């Protein structure tokens, strides 16, 4: 039986800042991270390892959560103690061999190897994924969307078609939920999100629009778009920005916990 949230919700009051802050205080804690692929990022201290692990974990964050955790764990085991060192010191052929029999739903080892090759290319060129992303951030940009578009282009330059599933381009209208999830992990810093990236403004992040968040947003009128695409993600982000201009994705983790832990609104 679903638990009832201790706070009363309605379409009119659900998204007032006071109510959301109460939910944030209740659920935005490390103890609620599991089961979430974010837990893997917290296992590493080195910033480059966290970037690589974050990209792998967020890219595979689709499907049943138990399978997601199993798949991410398997990849990281194969990559060894330092995932960033694995990427930087191994040839593409060696990476492909390491992942040749890997599969997570629609993602095969060849696609994941292509993603790691893109990450290596960016690390060699910029020194970090952070430096690459920041290089494409403009002070005039309202959101990180332009930088995200260029970030995807940089990562998929060597194999754009192979990585369509793992790195959907905003240019094609995708909500880029998993990439925006990765950015939330890297940019925000609180008890849940480890942060560490400087030069990317939290206020410009875009809500990682998954099925649960889209359903809630439709119910309370944050968006009227039936498709969970980039336009819907931007509409929802604008609505949250009206509540917390400094941090429009502040409540993303909290609201998705309600679905994962079967708590009724």
Buried (B, 14 or more C-beta within 10 A) or exposed (E): EEEEBEBEBEEEEBBEBEBBBBBBEBBBBEEBBEEBBBBBBBEBEEBBBBBBBBBBBBBBBBEEBEEBBEBBBBBBEBBEEBBBBBBBEBEBEEBBEBBEEBEBEEBBBBBBBBBBBBBBBBBEEBEBBBBBBBBBBEEEEEBBBBBBBBBBBBBBBEBBEBBBBBBBBBEEEBBBBBBBBBBBBBBBEEEBBBBBBEEBBBBBBBBBBBEBBBEBBBEBEBBEBEEBBBEBBBBBBBBBBEBBEEBBBBBBBBBBBBBBEEBEB
